[in-house]
Amino acid sequence: MKKISDIKGNNEETAIAQMKFDGAENEVLTVAQKRKYNVLDVKEAKKISLIWLQHMQLENVVGFGLPEVDDRYHIWRVPLLNVVTKERIGEVVIDAYTSLILEDKSTSQATLEGRLLGRKDTEPLKPASSKEKYKLSTLRNTIALGDSEEILQDLPAGSIDLVFTSPPYYNARPEYTDYITYEEYLLKLRKIIHNTHRVLAEGRFFVINVAPVLIRRASRSEASKRIAVPFDVHQIFIQEGFDFIEDIIWAKPEGAGWATGRGRRFAADRNPLQYKAVPVTEYILVYRKHTNKLIDWNIRSHPDSKLVEASRVADGYERTNIWSITPAHDPRHPAIFPVELAEKVIQYYSFKRDVVLDPFAGIGTVGEAAIKLDRRFALIEQDPNYFSVLREKIKNGLGTEARSVFTINCEPIQVEERLF
Ligand SMILES: C[S@@+](CC[C@H](N)C(=O)[O-])C[C@H]1O[C@@H](n2cnc3c(N)ncnc32)[C@H](O)[C@@H]1O
């Protein structure tokens, strides 16, 4: 039987995981079991990597080294070897929770093939000259009824120019959540962020509106609890291949948070330690899909310089990261964001005619703002009631043009000519 010290690995836990795999009889849980990963052992990690290699038709020339779990980032790293020389030529990185391959962190097919042929690594990409233009997305205005984790898989890679969304709240109200545990909720967000990465164009932005959630106490003997959702969501973005750009604070007018009841006790007794701030802010976190190209590249390589010119932001824009905006309310949905907020984000982070995606579209505020600002939209919502409001909003906003909206899992939009 191997001793932990006999096994080469990054840390002791990796070694323990390996001992388990080797059939060593002990009661120690592997790190993958402790973390409740989907990918539990080296065998499973190799199986996933093999499918990936088969997809690239490299399974006969590339073999595997010893997979290692890295629980700081919740990933498995599977070394890739040249089967002839046994040299290491790259690695596959697998998301341990979702079993998905993190393509931007894994060695690319071109690099693997180059190394197999004994070529040196290709040069890192340099900022393109203004003569090299990227292609504009050909996606039509789209509305989709269903789970965005699945629907995103049907959208073409790189077809989205901006994502602006606000995810469902975890346990904001028992009847408004589908998630049993917070971990399950985060896993669902991770899968959707992961699938969004593929459809987002190179170097473009994902802007998300999130806030800590207050879980009310069930009885007087219990304490209420605040869950710092934005900080957990931040980790997911970084792990899924986005760079952090901005933390904008959406400040609501005074009085907006008093309904939460937070701070009332302190207001009455004024005992130190019982101080609780009334929450009147939410985060607008801004991420950019990782690339080695500068933002300047996204501007200079745009194929239509007139559109770039026409998209310039007018005076009166937000100069700091504190934006004061009055919250919006609508009897048809309990958690919408104000159209003013969507308009600012769309103006600051996209060009005219760009495609703006909202994977948690609610009643379509992002679509409303996109139409107003001459952007295209892709809106996904799973609740049929909210979706029908969204559909009506798009129909009214686009007029006869609504006929050409691409619809997924629903009838095309019919428009009677005489209405317009
Ligand atoms: C916070 S609301 C967004 C409201 C939207 N910003 C607006 O102004 O109308 C989140 C929405 O995500 C939807 N949703 C939750 N999980 C979803 C999923 N997996 N796929 C698509 N929509 C989902 C919910 O039904 C809810 O309408």
The ligand as an ORCA input file, in Angstrom:
! r2SCAN-3c Opt
* xyz 0 1
  C     -35.091     38.949    -10.365
  S     -36.125     38.416    -11.613
  C     -35.651     39.394    -12.991
  C     -36.630     40.489    -13.304
  C     -36.206     41.329    -14.520
  N     -34.931     41.978    -14.304
  C     -37.266     42.389    -14.829
  O     -36.976     43.589    -14.629
  O     -38.370     42.022    -15.221
  C     -35.469     36.845    -12.020
  C     -36.297     36.063    -13.040
  O     -35.575     34.894    -13.421
  C     -36.515     33.884    -13.736
  N     -35.772     32.611    -13.689
  C     -35.337     31.918    -12.602
  N     -34.622     30.836    -12.956
  C     -34.597     30.839    -14.324
  C     -34.002     29.986    -15.286
  N     -33.310     28.908    -14.918
  N     -34.151     30.277    -16.597
  C     -34.875     31.363    -16.986
  N     -35.471     32.213    -16.109
  C     -35.326     31.955    -14.801
  C     -37.594     34.055    -12.675
  O     -38.821     33.489    -13.103
  C     -37.650     35.590    -12.548
  O     -38.654     36.126    -13.363
*
